[in-house]
């Protein structure tokens, strides 16, 4: 599966042991190396 810039995806959080999923905002573009296999994303949260 391939995601585009601006898509929100749910994935496991690599920094939590018991993560069931966290939303991530994809910020990489077609010009990013390894696009389609690796993505640059920001973790979204409701906490400060």
PyMOL Python script that loads the backbone (N, CA, C, O; Angstrom):
from pymol import cmd

cmd.read_pdbstr("""\
ATOM      1  N   UNK A   1       0.845  -1.178   0.000  1.00  0.00           N
ATOM      2  CA  UNK A   1       0.000   0.000   0.000  1.00  0.00           C
ATOM      3  C   UNK A   1       0.886   1.236   0.000  1.00  0.00           C
ATOM      4  O   UNK A   1       1.961   1.240   0.600  1.00  0.00           O
ATOM      5  N   UNK A   2       0.435   2.268  -0.667  1.00  0.00           N
ATOM      6  CA  UNK A   2       1.194   3.505  -0.778  1.00  0.00           C
ATOM      7  C   UNK A   2       0.381   4.663  -0.227  1.00  0.00           C
ATOM      8  O   UNK A   2      -0.812   4.781  -0.510  1.00  0.00           O
ATOM      9  N   UNK A   3       1.018   5.507   0.550  1.00  0.00           N
ATOM     10  CA  UNK A   3       0.343   6.676   1.110  1.00  0.00           C
ATOM     11  C   UNK A   3       0.910   7.933   0.488  1.00  0.00           C
ATOM     12  O   UNK A   3       2.041   7.936   0.000  1.00  0.00           O
ATOM     13  N   UNK A   4       0.142   8.984   0.502  1.00  0.00           N
ATOM     14  CA  UNK A   4       0.539  10.264  -0.052  1.00  0.00           C
ATOM     15  C   UNK A   4       0.670  11.301   1.054  1.00  0.00           C
ATOM     16  O   UNK A   4       0.165  11.100   2.159  1.00  0.00           O
ATOM     17  N   UNK A   5       1.343  12.407   0.764  1.00  0.00           N
ATOM     18  CA  UNK A   5       1.500  13.499   1.715  1.00  0.00           C
ATOM     19  C   UNK A   5       0.126  13.988   2.168  1.00  0.00           C
ATOM     20  O   UNK A   5      -0.754  14.235   1.343  1.00  0.00           O
ATOM     21  N   UNK A   6      -0.051  14.126   3.478  1.00  0.00           N
ATOM     22  CA  UNK A   6      -1.318  14.586   4.044  1.00  0.00           C
ATOM     23  C   UNK A   6      -2.215  13.466   4.536  1.00  0.00           C
ATOM     24  O   UNK A   6      -3.195  13.734   5.230  1.00  0.00           O
ATOM     25  N   UNK A   7      -1.911  12.219   4.199  1.00  0.00           N
ATOM     26  CA  UNK A   7      -2.698  11.085   4.685  1.00  0.00           C
ATOM     27  C   UNK A   7      -2.436  10.870   6.168  1.00  0.00           C
ATOM     28  O   UNK A   7      -1.319  11.068   6.646  1.00  0.00           O
ATOM     29  N   UNK A   8      -3.467  10.465   6.887  1.00  0.00           N
ATOM     30  CA  UNK A   8      -3.327  10.095   8.290  1.00  0.00           C
ATOM     31  C   UNK A   8      -3.473   8.582   8.362  1.00  0.00           C
ATOM     32  O   UNK A   8      -4.474   8.027   7.910  1.00  0.00           O
ATOM     33  N   UNK A   9      -2.476   7.921   8.929  1.00  0.00           N
ATOM     34  CA  UNK A   9      -2.481   6.466   9.039  1.00  0.00           C
ATOM     35  C   UNK A   9      -2.334   6.071  10.497  1.00  0.00           C
ATOM     36  O   UNK A   9      -1.790   6.832  11.296  1.00  0.00           O
ATOM     37  N   UNK A  10      -2.812   4.893  10.847  1.00  0.00           N
ATOM     38  CA  UNK A  10      -2.666   4.372  12.208  1.00  0.00           C
ATOM     39  C   UNK A  10      -1.623   3.273  12.167  1.00  0.00           C
ATOM     40  O   UNK A  10      -1.722   2.334  11.377  1.00  0.00           O
ATOM     41  N   UNK A  11      -0.617   3.398  13.030  1.00  0.00           N
ATOM     42  CA  UNK A  11       0.475   2.424  13.088  1.00  0.00           C
ATOM     43  C   UNK A  11       0.899   2.237  14.534  1.00  0.00           C
ATOM     44  O   UNK A  11       0.550   3.041  15.399  1.00  0.00           O
ATOM     45  N   UNK A  12       1.647   1.185  14.796  1.00  0.00           N
ATOM     46  CA  UNK A  12       2.145   0.975  16.155  1.00  0.00           C
ATOM     47  C   UNK A  12       3.158   2.062  16.490  1.00  0.00           C
ATOM     48  O   UNK A  12       3.887   2.534  15.618  1.00  0.00           O
ATOM     49  N   UNK A  13       3.195   2.446  17.739  1.00  0.00           N
ATOM     50  CA  UNK A  13       4.114   3.473  18.215  1.00  0.00           C
ATOM     51  C   UNK A  13       5.417   2.803  18.636  1.00  0.00           C
ATOM     52  O   UNK A  13       5.410   1.992  19.562  1.00  0.00           O
ATOM     53  N   UNK A  14       6.536   3.120  17.981  1.00  0.00           N
ATOM     54  CA  UNK A  14       7.796   2.445  18.314  1.00  0.00           C
ATOM     55  C   UNK A  14       8.341   2.821  19.696  1.00  0.00           C
ATOM     56  O   UNK A  14       9.278   2.183  20.176  1.00  0.00           O
ATOM     57  N   UNK A  15       7.776   3.835  20.339  1.00  0.00           N
ATOM     58  CA  UNK A  15       8.288   4.274  21.635  1.00  0.00           C
ATOM     59  C   UNK A  15       7.428   3.800  22.804  1.00  0.00           C
ATOM     60  O   UNK A  15       7.699   4.168  23.947  1.00  0.00           O
ATOM     61  N   UNK A  16       6.400   2.994  22.545  1.00  0.00           N
ATOM     62  CA  UNK A  16       5.561   2.450  23.607  1.00  0.00           C
ATOM     63  C   UNK A  16       5.526   0.938  23.494  1.00  0.00           C
ATOM     64  O   UNK A  16       5.415   0.387  22.399  1.00  0.00           O
ATOM     65  N   UNK A  17       5.623   0.268  24.644  1.00  0.00           N
ATOM     66  CA  UNK A  17       5.621  -1.190  24.647  1.00  0.00           C
ATOM     67  C   UNK A  17       4.248  -1.767  24.329  1.00  0.00           C
ATOM     68  O   UNK A  17       4.157  -2.773  23.626  1.00  0.00           O
ATOM     69  N   UNK A  18       3.189  -1.163  24.825  1.00  0.00           N
ATOM     70  CA  UNK A  18       1.846  -1.717  24.662  1.00  0.00           C
ATOM     71  C   UNK A  18       0.992  -0.865  23.721  1.00  0.00           C
ATOM     72  O   UNK A  18      -0.179  -0.608  23.998  1.00  0.00           O
ATOM     73  N   UNK A  19       1.578  -0.438  22.624  1.00  0.00           N
ATOM     74  CA  UNK A  19       0.875   0.411  21.678  1.00  0.00           C
ATOM     75  C   UNK A  19      -0.096  -0.399  20.832  1.00  0.00           C
ATOM     76  O   UNK A  19       0.282  -1.405  20.231  1.00  0.00           O
ATOM     77  N   UNK A  20      -1.341   0.041  20.787  1.00  0.00           N
ATOM     78  CA  UNK A  20      -2.333  -0.602  19.924  1.00  0.00           C
ATOM     79  C   UNK A  20      -2.506   0.183  18.639  1.00  0.00           C
ATOM     80  O   UNK A  20      -3.202  -0.262  17.726  1.00  0.00           O
ATOM     81  N   UNK A  21      -1.892   1.325  18.562  1.00  0.00           N
ATOM     82  CA  UNK A  21      -1.956   2.129  17.360  1.00  0.00           C
ATOM     83  C   UNK A  21      -2.029   3.608  17.684  1.00  0.00           C
ATOM     84  O   UNK A  21      -2.643   4.003  18.675  1.00  0.00           O
ATOM     85  N   UNK A  22      -1.411   4.413  16.861  1.00  0.00           N
ATOM     86  CA  UNK A  22      -1.396   5.858  17.051  1.00  0.00           C
ATOM     87  C   UNK A  22      -1.515   6.485  15.665  1.00  0.00           C
ATOM     88  O   UNK A  22      -0.960   5.960  14.699  1.00  0.00           O
ATOM     89  N   UNK A  23      -2.233   7.603  15.560  1.00  0.00           N
ATOM     90  CA  UNK A  23      -2.321   8.254  14.253  1.00  0.00           C
ATOM     91  C   UNK A  23      -1.019   8.985  13.915  1.00  0.00           C
ATOM     92  O   UNK A  23      -0.406   9.624  14.770  1.00  0.00           O
ATOM     93  N   UNK A  24      -0.619   8.876  12.659  1.00  0.00           N
ATOM     94  CA  UNK A  24       0.562   9.554  12.134  1.00  0.00           C
ATOM     95  C   UNK A  24       0.170  10.307  10.870  1.00  0.00           C
ATOM     96  O   UNK A  24      -0.611   9.807  10.060  1.00  0.00           O
ATOM     97  N   UNK A  25       0.714  11.514  10.701  1.00  0.00           N
ATOM     98  CA  UNK A  25       0.503  12.319   9.516  1.00  0.00           C
ATOM     99  C   UNK A  25       1.690  12.128   8.589  1.00  0.00           C
ATOM    100  O   UNK A  25       2.827  12.390   8.981  1.00  0.00           O
ATOM    101  N   UNK A  26       1.447  11.678   7.368  1.00  0.00           N
ATOM    102  CA  UNK A  26       2.513  11.457   6.391  1.00  0.00           C
ATOM    103  C   UNK A  26       2.923  12.807   5.808  1.00  0.00           C
ATOM    104  O   UNK A  26       2.083  13.552   5.303  1.00  0.00           O
ATOM    105  N   UNK A  27       4.238  13.124   5.881  1.00  0.00           N
ATOM    106  CA  UNK A  27       4.718  14.402   5.352  1.00  0.00           C
ATOM    107  C   UNK A  27       5.712  14.213   4.205  1.00  0.00           C
ATOM    108  O   UNK A  27       6.135  15.195   3.596  1.00  0.00           O
ATOM    109  N   UNK A  28       6.091  12.971   3.900  1.00  0.00           N
ATOM    110  CA  UNK A  28       7.027  12.750   2.789  1.00  0.00           C
ATOM    111  C   UNK A  28       6.306  12.899   1.448  1.00  0.00           C
ATOM    112  O   UNK A  28       5.078  12.839   1.376  1.00  0.00           O
ATOM    113  N   UNK A  29       7.088  13.092   0.396  1.00  0.00           N
ATOM    114  CA  UNK A  29       6.543  13.273  -0.953  1.00  0.00           C
ATOM    115  C   UNK A  29       7.130  12.228  -1.895  1.00  0.00           C
ATOM    116  O   UNK A  29       7.933  11.391  -1.483  1.00  0.00           O
ATOM    117  N   UNK A  30       6.728  12.282  -3.153  1.00  0.00           N
ATOM    118  CA  UNK A  30       7.270  11.362  -4.154  1.00  0.00           C
ATOM    119  C   UNK A  30       8.774  11.539  -4.318  1.00  0.00           C
ATOM    120  O   UNK A  30       9.463  10.608  -4.734  1.00  0.00           O
ATOM    121  N   UNK A  31       9.290  12.726  -3.995  1.00  0.00           N
ATOM    122  CA  UNK A  31      10.714  12.997  -4.125  1.00  0.00           C
ATOM    123  C   UNK A  31      11.557  12.462  -2.986  1.00  0.00           C
ATOM    124  O   UNK A  31      12.785  12.483  -3.068  1.00  0.00           O
ATOM    125  N   UNK A  32      10.927  11.984  -1.925  1.00  0.00           N
ATOM    126  CA  UNK A  32      11.650  11.437  -0.783  1.00  0.00           C
ATOM    127  C   UNK A  32      12.253  10.087  -1.167  1.00  0.00           C
ATOM    128  O   UNK A  32      11.565   9.252  -1.755  1.00  0.00           O
ATOM    129  N   UNK A  33      13.530   9.860  -0.842  1.00  0.00           N
ATOM    130  CA  UNK A  33      14.129   8.559  -1.163  1.00  0.00           C
ATOM    131  C   UNK A  33      13.324   7.408  -0.558  1.00  0.00           C
ATOM    132  O   UNK A  33      12.833   7.516   0.566  1.00  0.00           O
ATOM    133  N   UNK A  34      13.191   6.322  -1.293  1.00  0.00           N
ATOM    134  CA  UNK A  34      12.489   5.103  -0.876  1.00  0.00           C
ATOM    135  C   UNK A  34      10.983   5.323  -0.702  1.00  0.00           C
ATOM    136  O   UNK A  34      10.341   4.590   0.051  1.00  0.00           O
ATOM    137  N   UNK A  35      10.404   6.327  -1.393  1.00  0.00           N
ATOM    138  CA  UNK A  35       8.964   6.568  -1.298  1.00  0.00           C
ATOM    139  C   UNK A  35       8.214   5.315  -1.720  1.00  0.00           C
ATOM    140  O   UNK A  35       8.544   4.693  -2.730  1.00  0.00           O
ATOM    141  N   UNK A  36       7.219   4.955  -0.952  1.00  0.00           N
ATOM    142  CA  UNK A  36       6.460   3.732  -1.205  1.00  0.00           C
ATOM    143  C   UNK A  36       6.893   2.595  -0.310  1.00  0.00           C
ATOM    144  O   UNK A  36       6.149   1.631  -0.125  1.00  0.00           O
ATOM    145  N   UNK A  37       8.086   2.693   0.247  1.00  0.00           N
ATOM    146  CA  UNK A  37       8.592   1.671   1.153  1.00  0.00           C
ATOM    147  C   UNK A  37       8.884   2.231   2.530  1.00  0.00           C
ATOM    148  O   UNK A  37       8.741   1.540   3.539  1.00  0.00           O
ATOM    149  N   UNK A  38       9.297   3.497   2.563  1.00  0.00           N
ATOM    150  CA  UNK A  38       9.577   4.187   3.823  1.00  0.00           C
ATOM    151  C   UNK A  38       8.968   5.578   3.736  1.00  0.00           C
ATOM    152  O   UNK A  38       8.952   6.194   2.670  1.00  0.00           O
ATOM    153  N   UNK A  39       8.470   6.065   4.862  1.00  0.00           N
ATOM    154  CA  UNK A  39       7.790   7.360   4.893  1.00  0.00           C
ATOM    155  C   UNK A  39       8.295   8.207   6.043  1.00  0.00           C
ATOM    156  O   UNK A  39       8.748   7.683   7.061  1.00  0.00           O
ATOM    157  N   UNK A  40       8.215   9.514   5.877  1.00  0.00           N
ATOM    158  CA  UNK A  40       8.479  10.456   6.962  1.00  0.00           C
ATOM    159  C   UNK A  40       7.110  10.857   7.491  1.00  0.00           C
ATOM    160  O   UNK A  40       6.248  11.292   6.728  1.00  0.00           O
ATOM    161  N   UNK A  41       6.909  10.708   8.810  1.00  0.00           N
ATOM    162  CA  UNK A  41       5.598  10.978   9.389  1.00  0.00           C
ATOM    163  C   UNK A  41       5.747  11.643  10.750  1.00  0.00           C
ATOM    164  O   UNK A  41       6.778  11.519  11.411  1.00  0.00           O
ATOM    165  N   UNK A  42       4.695  12.353  11.154  1.00  0.00           N
ATOM    166  CA  UNK A  42       4.639  12.998  12.461  1.00  0.00           C
ATOM    167  C   UNK A  42       3.585  12.302  13.308  1.00  0.00           C
ATOM    168  O   UNK A  42       2.482  12.032  12.833  1.00  0.00           O
ATOM    169  N   UNK A  43       3.916  12.012  14.556  1.00  0.00           N
ATOM    170  CA  UNK A  43       2.946  11.407  15.463  1.00  0.00           C
ATOM    171  C   UNK A  43       1.950  12.485  15.897  1.00  0.00           C
ATOM    172  O   UNK A  43       2.342  13.606  16.221  1.00  0.00           O
ATOM    173  N   UNK A  44       0.670  12.140  15.900  1.00  0.00           N
ATOM    174  CA  UNK A  44      -0.375  13.079  16.325  1.00  0.00           C
ATOM    175  C   UNK A  44      -0.812  12.722  17.739  1.00  0.00           C
ATOM    176  O   UNK A  44      -0.887  11.546  18.095  1.00  0.00           O
ATOM    177  N   UNK A  45      -1.096  13.732  18.537  1.00  0.00           N
ATOM    178  CA  UNK A  45      -1.533  13.533  19.903  1.00  0.00           C
ATOM    179  C   UNK A  45      -2.479  14.644  20.321  1.00  0.00           C
ATOM    180  O   UNK A  45      -2.531  15.698  19.687  1.00  0.00           O
ATOM    181  N   UNK A  46      -3.220  14.408  21.378  1.00  0.00           N
ATOM    182  CA  UNK A  46      -4.119  15.429  21.921  1.00  0.00           C
ATOM    183  C   UNK A  46      -3.567  16.010  23.220  1.00  0.00           C
ATOM    184  O   UNK A  46      -4.209  16.845  23.857  1.00  0.00           O
ATOM    185  N   UNK A  47      -2.382  15.567  23.603  1.00  0.00           N
ATOM    186  CA  UNK A  47      -1.765  16.037  24.846  1.00  0.00           C
ATOM    187  C   UNK A  47      -0.648  17.011  24.533  1.00  0.00           C
ATOM    188  O   UNK A  47      -0.041  16.946  23.464  1.00  0.00           O
ATOM    189  N   UNK A  48      -0.371  17.926  25.474  1.00  0.00           N
ATOM    190  CA  UNK A  48       0.722  18.874  25.283  1.00  0.00           C
ATOM    191  C   UNK A  48       2.029  18.271  25.738  1.00  0.00           C
ATOM    192  O   UNK A  48       3.071  18.921  25.656  1.00  0.00           O
TER     193      UNK A  48
END
""", "prot")
cmd.dss("prot")
cmd.show_as("cartoon", "prot")
cmd.util.cbc("prot")
cmd.orient("prot")
